Amino acid sequence: MKNEMILREFIQKVWNEKDFNSVADFVDDFYTIHLDSGDPWEGKTLNHEEFKIRLHFSFDSFPDMHFAIQTAIADGNYVAITWLLTGTNLGKIGAFPATGKSIKTFGTTIYYFSNGKLCGHSQVFDRSTVIKQLGFS
């Protein structure tokens, strides 16, 4: 249960409130993105500064990005969540210009913990829905 509470606070502070200064409070010195198809950092291990660069990359395209946790299941050093992501595309995505359109999609992430800190994740979500909502398909 403790890891679930840490994760909920991490999602709120780091992702929803964009408190980059609190990254070290929640994230281990090394954070590995094991599986996250479509994420440029998939398969990489990030330090705190690299983790912040990844955050900026996300917020550059969707500055009002917000995650609402729908369900959470904790098991030892793992916490799995389902979430609802909303946001408005106000910055370019790769070669695509900003659309000003809103998105709403669901996903699932399994977070890994070590010594009470997040040390990685595996994630799946329907990026094709986002592409359609933005009018790219």
N, CA, C and O of each residue as an XYZ file, in Angstrom:
548
protein
N       0.824     -1.201      0.000
C       0.000      0.000      0.000
C       0.866      1.262      0.000
O       0.487      2.281     -0.577
N       2.033      1.186      0.653
C       2.902      2.360      0.701
C       3.342      2.782     -0.697
O       3.333      3.970     -1.020
N       3.729      1.804     -1.534
C       4.161      2.142     -2.895
C       3.022      2.759     -3.698
O       3.252      3.662     -4.502
N       1.802      2.286     -3.491
C       0.664      2.885     -4.192
C       0.493      4.352     -3.802
O       0.224      5.192     -4.660
N       0.642      4.658     -2.543
C       0.508      6.055     -2.100
C       1.632      6.923     -2.670
O       1.403      8.068     -3.062
N       2.845      6.370     -2.713
C       3.972      7.095     -3.315
C       3.670      7.372     -4.786
O       3.891      8.482     -5.270
N       3.167      6.366     -5.493
C       2.857      6.536     -6.910
C       1.767      7.575     -7.128
O       1.876      8.411     -8.024
N       0.727      7.528     -6.323
C      -0.355      8.511     -6.466
C       0.170      9.936     -6.250
O      -0.216     10.864     -6.961
N       1.043     10.092     -5.269
C       1.620     11.420     -5.016
C       2.537     11.842     -6.169
O       2.535     13.006     -6.571
N       3.316     10.902     -6.697
C       4.188     11.161     -7.847
C       3.374     11.641     -9.052
O       3.712     12.648     -9.673
N       2.309     10.922     -9.374
C       1.476     11.305    -10.523
C       0.920     12.713    -10.314
O       0.922     13.529    -11.235
N       0.451     12.991     -9.113
C      -0.127     14.307     -8.841
C       0.925     15.413     -8.907
O       0.749     16.405     -9.614
N       2.017     15.235     -8.168
C       3.016     16.311     -8.076
C       3.812     16.492     -9.367
O       3.927     17.606     -9.878
N       4.359     15.402     -9.890
C       5.267     15.506    -11.026
C       4.508     15.686    -12.338
O       4.819     16.590    -13.113
N       3.515     14.832    -12.594
C       2.817     14.900    -13.876
C       1.717     15.952    -13.890
O       1.629     16.733    -14.838
N       0.881     15.990    -12.867
C      -0.262     16.908    -12.916
C       0.077     18.328    -12.484
O      -0.459     19.289    -13.036
N       0.958     18.466    -11.507
C       1.344     19.805    -11.045
C       2.644     20.286    -11.683
O       3.030     21.442    -11.510
N       3.317     19.409    -12.415
C       4.563     19.726    -13.119
C       5.656     20.247    -12.179
O       6.388     21.181    -12.507
N       5.742     19.624    -11.013
C       6.749     19.985    -10.013
C       8.029     19.188    -10.287
O       8.291     18.171     -9.645
N       8.809     19.663    -11.241
C      10.026     18.958    -11.640
C      11.047     18.887    -10.512
O      11.880     17.981    -10.485
N      10.989     19.831     -9.586
C      11.937     19.827     -8.469
C      11.711     18.652     -7.523
O      12.587     18.332     -6.719
N      10.551     18.007     -7.606
C      10.282     16.885     -6.710
C      10.621     15.533     -7.339
O      10.387     14.496     -6.718
N      11.162     15.523     -8.545
C      11.494     14.257     -9.212
C      12.366     13.379     -8.316
O      12.082     12.191     -8.162
N      13.410     13.933     -7.731
C      14.326     13.148     -6.891
C      13.647     12.583     -5.650
O      14.119     11.599     -5.081
N      12.547     13.192     -5.225
C      11.806     12.674     -4.072
C      11.112     11.354     -4.394
O      10.874     10.542     -3.500
N      10.793     11.141     -5.654
C      10.012      9.977     -6.060
C      10.761      8.976     -6.924
O      10.462      7.783     -6.892
N      11.735      9.455     -7.699
C      12.398      8.634     -8.702
C      13.791      8.243     -8.229
O      14.560      9.076     -7.750
N      14.098      6.956     -8.374
C      15.413      6.434     -8.032
C      16.476      7.104     -8.916
O      16.138      7.750     -9.907
N      17.731      6.955     -8.565
C      18.820      7.557     -9.343
C      18.824      7.076    -10.790
O      19.275      7.790    -11.685
N      18.323      5.869    -11.014
C      18.254      5.311    -12.364
C      16.848      4.772    -12.603
O      16.342      3.966    -11.822
N      16.222      5.224    -13.685
C      14.843      4.876    -14.017
C      14.828      4.286    -15.421
O      15.234      4.944    -16.380
N      14.357      3.035    -15.544
C      14.384      2.335    -16.828
C      12.981      2.241    -17.420
O      12.028      1.857    -16.741
N      12.876      2.595    -18.687
C      11.624      2.457    -19.420
C      11.715      1.129    -20.166
O      12.305      1.034    -21.243
N      11.115      0.113    -19.561
C      11.237     -1.252    -20.072
C      10.438     -1.453    -21.355
O      10.951     -1.993    -22.335
N       9.192     -1.018    -21.344
C       8.308     -1.179    -22.490
C       7.382      0.025    -22.525
O       6.642      0.284    -21.576
N       7.430      0.747    -23.614
C       6.536      1.890    -23.802
C       6.579      2.229    -25.289
O       7.166      3.229    -25.701
N       5.945      1.373    -26.079
C       5.974      1.482    -27.537
C       5.605      2.891    -27.991
O       4.569      3.428    -27.598
N       6.449      3.476    -28.812
C       6.223      4.830    -29.298
C       6.920      5.887    -28.465
O       6.974      7.048    -28.872
N       7.450      5.522    -27.321
C       8.179      6.463    -26.467
C       9.636      6.488    -26.922
O      10.274      5.437    -26.974
N      10.181      7.664    -27.254
C      11.582      7.738    -27.703
C      12.584      7.218    -26.672
O      13.729      6.930    -27.020
N      12.175      7.096    -25.425
C      13.072      6.640    -24.369
C      12.898      5.158    -24.045
O      13.506      4.662    -23.097
N      12.080      4.446    -24.814
C      11.868      3.017    -24.546
C      13.209      2.286    -24.557
O      14.028      2.472    -25.457
N      13.412      1.455    -23.543
C      14.631      0.666    -23.426
C      15.805      1.406    -22.815
O      16.887      0.837    -22.667
N      15.608      2.666    -22.459
C      16.700      3.468    -21.907
C      16.568      3.607    -20.392
O      15.477      3.507    -19.830
N      17.696      3.837    -19.759
C      17.740      4.121    -18.332
C      18.120      5.580    -18.166
O      19.119      6.041    -18.716
N      17.313      6.301    -17.401
C      17.464      7.750    -17.254
C      17.915      8.124    -15.850
O      17.516      7.494    -14.870
N      18.753      9.157    -15.760
C      19.033      9.768    -14.464
C      17.981     10.869    -14.240
O      17.099     11.052    -15.079
N      18.063     11.583    -13.147
C      17.044     12.592    -12.837
C      16.941     13.680    -13.900
O      15.838     14.080    -14.275
N      18.074     14.158    -14.385
C      18.044     15.219    -15.395
C      17.446     14.724    -16.701
O      16.681     15.441    -17.346
N      17.786     13.513    -17.092
C      17.206     12.938    -18.303
C      15.702     12.695    -18.132
O      14.932     12.860    -19.078
N      15.296     12.310    -16.939
C      13.871     12.128    -16.651
C      13.130     13.455    -16.823
O      12.027     13.488    -17.368
N      13.733     14.535    -16.363
C      13.116     15.862    -16.515
C      13.033     16.269    -17.986
O      12.055     16.892    -18.399
N      14.044     15.926    -18.776
C      14.006     16.203    -20.214
C      12.829     15.473    -20.844
O      12.134     16.027    -21.696
N      12.606     14.231    -20.429
C      11.469     13.458    -20.926
C      10.150     14.134    -20.551
O       9.226     14.177    -21.363
N      10.057     14.652    -19.348
C       8.850     15.374    -18.925
C       8.620     16.599    -19.812
O       7.511     16.824    -20.296
N       9.666     17.379    -20.017
C       9.546     18.572    -20.871
C       9.089     18.199    -22.278
O       8.279     18.905    -22.879
N       9.605     17.097    -22.800
C       9.222     16.615    -24.127
C       7.707     16.396    -24.186
O       7.061     16.777    -25.162
N       7.149     15.789    -23.152
C       5.702     15.538    -23.102
C       4.916     16.833    -22.967
O       3.922     17.036    -23.664
N       5.356     17.702    -22.080
C       4.614     18.938    -21.811
C       4.771     19.971    -22.925
O       3.937     20.868    -23.045
N       5.813     19.865    -23.734
C       5.950     20.781    -24.872
C       4.784     20.602    -25.843
O       4.308     21.577    -26.424
N       4.326     19.377    -26.020
C       3.209     19.093    -26.929
C       1.846     19.282    -26.266
O       0.888     19.713    -26.908
N       1.769     18.951    -24.967
C       0.509     19.001    -24.215
C       0.752     19.671    -22.864
O       0.870     18.978    -21.853
N       0.830     20.997    -22.824
C       1.173     21.683    -21.575
C       0.161     21.476    -20.451
O       0.510     21.612    -19.279
N      -1.083     21.151    -20.789
C      -2.095     20.936    -19.756
C      -2.381     19.451    -19.530
O      -3.435     19.088    -19.008
N      -1.445     18.605    -19.923
C      -1.587     17.161    -19.759
C      -1.977     16.829    -18.321
O      -1.419     17.375    -17.368
N      -2.948     15.920    -18.184
C      -3.417     15.535    -16.848
C      -3.749     14.053    -16.831
O      -4.425     13.540    -17.722
N      -3.260     13.374    -15.796
C      -3.552     11.962    -15.602
C      -4.511     11.798    -14.433
O      -4.288     12.343    -13.352
N      -5.582     11.042    -14.659
C      -6.515     10.679    -13.597
C      -6.425      9.169    -13.423
O      -6.784      8.406    -14.320
N      -5.944      8.749    -12.267
C      -5.828      7.315    -11.993
C      -7.233      6.744    -11.823
O      -8.037      7.256    -11.044
N      -7.515      5.672    -12.567
C      -8.817      5.022    -12.503
C      -8.798      3.846    -11.532
O      -9.710      3.690    -10.720
N      -7.753      3.017    -11.618
C      -7.596      1.885    -10.709
C      -6.122      1.717    -10.376
O      -5.250      2.140    -11.135
N      -5.855      1.098     -9.240
C      -4.481      0.808     -8.835
C      -4.449     -0.539     -8.123
O      -5.310     -0.846     -7.299
N      -3.437     -1.335     -8.461
C      -3.231     -2.621     -7.815
C      -1.766     -2.690     -7.415
O      -0.879     -2.602     -8.265
N      -1.515     -2.846     -6.129
C      -0.146     -2.912     -5.615
C       0.192     -4.356     -5.256
O      -0.624     -5.079     -4.683
N       1.414     -4.757     -5.606
C       1.898     -6.095     -5.282
C       3.403     -6.011     -5.081
O       4.163     -6.007     -6.048
N       3.826     -5.943     -3.845
C       5.258     -5.870     -3.548
C       5.892     -4.634     -4.153
O       5.494     -3.510     -3.847
N       6.878     -4.839     -5.011
C       7.603     -3.729     -5.635
C       6.992     -3.285     -6.959
O       7.659     -2.634     -7.764
N       5.727     -3.632     -7.189
C       5.032     -3.250     -8.412
C       3.709     -2.586     -8.072
O       3.008     -2.994     -7.146
N       3.385     -1.556     -8.838
C       2.055     -0.948     -8.744
C       1.565     -0.755    -10.179
O       2.201     -0.071    -10.981
N       0.421     -1.371    -10.483
C      -0.186     -1.232    -11.799
C      -1.346     -0.253    -11.685
O      -2.150     -0.328    -10.756
N      -1.420      0.665    -12.642
C      -2.534      1.608    -12.654
C      -3.150      1.650    -14.050
O      -2.480      1.431    -15.059
N      -4.440      1.938    -14.069
C      -5.084      2.355    -15.306
C      -5.356      3.829    -15.126
O      -5.612      4.296    -14.016
N      -5.298      4.561    -16.228
C      -5.414      6.013    -16.125
C      -6.148      6.576    -17.327
O      -6.252      5.949    -18.381
N      -6.650      7.773    -17.126
C      -7.269      8.564    -18.184
C      -6.379      9.778    -18.398
O      -6.108     10.532    -17.464
N      -5.927      9.962    -19.631
C      -5.081     11.094    -19.990
C      -5.902     12.097    -20.779
O      -6.568     11.736    -21.749
N      -5.855     13.347    -20.369
C      -6.485     14.428    -21.127
C      -5.443     15.514    -21.351
O      -4.474     15.624    -20.600
N      -5.648     16.304    -22.378
C      -4.744     17.409    -22.655
C      -5.104     18.083    -23.960
O      -5.929     17.596    -24.733
N      -4.461     19.218    -24.185
C      -4.681     19.995    -25.404
C      -3.355     20.119    -26.135
O      -2.345     20.492    -25.539
N      -3.356     19.806    -27.425
C      -2.140     19.845    -28.229
C      -1.817     21.285    -28.622
O      -2.386     21.825    -29.571
N      -0.900     21.895    -27.883
C      -0.513     23.282    -28.129
C       0.923     23.421    -28.618
O       1.409     24.534    -28.822
N       1.596     22.300    -28.802
C       2.962     22.309    -29.325
C       3.116     21.204    -30.348
O       2.324     20.262    -30.373
N       4.129     21.313    -31.194
C       4.288     20.324    -32.262
C       4.630     18.946    -31.696
O       5.195     18.817    -30.610
N       4.271     17.937    -32.461
C       4.594     16.545    -32.153
C       5.435     16.049    -33.318
O       4.912     15.765    -34.396
N       6.730     15.947    -33.100
C       7.623     15.594    -34.198
C       7.533     16.639    -35.288
O       7.780     17.820    -35.047
N       7.179     16.209    -36.486
C       7.060     17.133    -37.621
C       5.666     17.745    -37.733
O       5.439     18.639    -38.547
N       4.729     17.257    -36.909
C       3.347     17.743    -36.983
C       3.175     19.021    -36.161
O       3.610     19.078    -35.011
N       2.546     20.047    -36.742
C       2.307     21.284    -35.991
C       1.207     21.089    -34.953
O       0.420     20.146    -35.033
N       1.164     21.990    -33.984
C       0.115     21.956    -32.959
C      -1.250     22.090    -33.619
O      -1.417     22.829    -34.589
N      -2.211     21.374    -33.085
C      -3.567     21.398    -33.643
C      -4.545     22.218    -32.804
O      -5.576     22.664    -33.308
N      -4.224     22.415    -31.533
C      -5.165     23.072    -30.624
C      -6.297     22.164    -30.195
O      -7.204     22.597    -29.485
N      -6.258     20.895    -30.621
C      -7.328     19.942    -30.298
C      -7.049     19.242    -28.979
O      -5.900     19.076    -28.570
N      -8.133     18.835    -28.324
C      -8.041     18.112    -27.057
C      -8.011     16.609    -27.303
O      -8.562     16.100    -28.279
N      -7.347     15.921    -26.380
C      -7.304     14.459    -26.429
C      -7.859     13.885    -25.140
O      -7.879     14.538    -24.096
N      -8.309     12.638    -25.245
C      -8.774     11.868    -24.087
C      -8.539     10.414    -24.433
O      -9.121      9.901    -25.388
N      -7.684      9.737    -23.660
C      -7.373      8.339    -23.929
C      -7.044      7.624    -22.625
O      -6.707      8.245    -21.617
N      -7.151      6.305    -22.676
C      -6.870      5.469    -21.514
C      -5.576      4.701    -21.716
O      -5.144      4.480    -22.848
N      -4.959      4.296    -20.610
C      -3.759      3.478    -20.679
C      -3.537      2.716    -19.394
O      -4.248      2.895    -18.406
N      -2.529      1.858    -19.433
C      -2.151      1.047    -18.284
C      -0.636      1.125    -18.119
O       0.109      0.987    -19.089
N      -0.192      1.344    -16.902
C       1.236      1.396    -16.614
C       1.528      0.532    -15.396
O       0.811      0.579    -14.397
N       2.585     -0.250    -15.495
C       3.101     -0.984    -14.339
C       4.381     -0.278    -13.931
O       5.341     -0.209    -14.699
N       4.383      0.242    -12.719
C       5.562      0.927    -12.184
C       6.346     -0.029    -11.298
O       5.767     -0.840    -10.575
N       7.670      0.076    -11.363
C       8.572     -0.737    -10.566
C       9.191      0.138     -9.478
O       9.526      1.299     -9.714
N       9.335     -0.431     -8.294
C       9.883      0.290     -7.152
C      11.138     -0.395     -6.622
O      11.275     -1.616     -6.688
N      12.044      0.415     -6.101
C      13.225     -0.065     -5.403
C      13.459      0.872     -4.220
O      13.627      2.077     -4.402
N      13.468      0.326     -3.034
C      13.713      1.109     -1.817
C      12.782      2.313     -1.702
O      13.209      3.396     -1.304
N      11.512      2.122     -2.050
C      10.525      3.178     -1.889
C      10.535      4.259     -2.960
O       9.886      5.293     -2.806
N      11.274      4.023     -4.052
C      11.305      5.000     -5.146
C      11.020      4.296     -6.464
O      11.292      3.106     -6.630
N      10.472      5.057     -7.387
C      10.192      4.533     -8.720
C      11.498      4.294     -9.463
O      12.370      5.161     -9.505
N      11.624      3.098    -10.052
C      12.860      2.799    -10.784
C      12.586      2.356    -12.220
O      13.510      1.956    -12.928
N      11.318      2.423    -12.661
C      11.026      2.092    -14.035
C       9.553      1.829    -14.272
O       8.740      1.834    -13.347
N       9.225      1.595    -15.549
C       7.845      1.257    -15.886
C       7.768      0.500    -17.197
O       8.687      0.515    -18.016
N       6.623     -0.168    -17.363
C       6.170     -0.730    -18.633
C       4.789     -0.147    -18.860
O       3.998     -0.046    -17.922
N       4.484      0.243    -20.104
C       3.238      0.982    -20.341
C       2.644      0.633    -21.697
O       3.351      0.395    -22.676
N       1.319      0.613    -21.713
C       0.596      0.399    -22.956
C      -0.567      1.376    -22.979
O      -1.318      1.483    -22.010
N      -0.714      2.098    -24.105
C      -1.925      2.883    -24.293
C      -2.185      3.065    -25.769
O      -1.297      2.881    -26.602
N      -3.397      3.423    -26.077
C      -3.867      3.480    -27.457
C      -3.472      4.804    -28.100
O      -4.241      5.766    -28.092
N      -2.267      4.840    -28.655
C      -1.803      6.054    -29.319
C      -2.588      6.335    -30.600
O      -2.653      7.483    -31.041
N      -3.183      5.306    -31.201
C      -3.954      5.527    -32.428
C      -5.182      6.400    -32.154
O      -5.600      7.168    -33.020
N      -5.759      6.287    -30.959
C      -6.880      7.160    -30.592
C      -6.424      8.611    -30.545
O      -7.132      9.502    -31.015
N      -5.253      8.852    -29.984
C      -4.709     10.210    -29.912
C      -4.484     10.751    -31.325
O      -4.827     11.898    -31.612
N      -3.921      9.947    -32.188
C      -3.666     10.370    -33.573
C      -4.978     10.762    -34.264
O      -5.035     11.774    -34.961
N      -6.014      9.968    -34.071
C      -7.327     10.265    -34.664
C      -7.917     11.545    -34.075
O      -8.438     12.391    -34.803
N      -7.832     11.677    -32.746
C      -8.405     12.865    -32.099
C      -7.712     14.148    -32.551
O      -8.325     15.215    -32.589
N      -6.442     14.034    -32.890
C      -5.692     15.211    -33.362
C      -5.881     15.454    -34.856
O      -5.441     16.480    -35.376
N      -6.528     14.524    -35.549
C      -6.783     14.679    -36.971
C      -5.616     14.305    -37.861
O      -5.546     14.753    -39.005
N      -4.690     13.486    -37.354
C      -3.525     13.102    -38.132
C      -3.776     11.873    -38.997
O      -2.905     11.488    -39.778
N      -4.950     11.247    -38.877
C      -5.201     10.046    -39.700
C      -6.407     10.248    -40.580
O      -6.773      9.352    -41.341
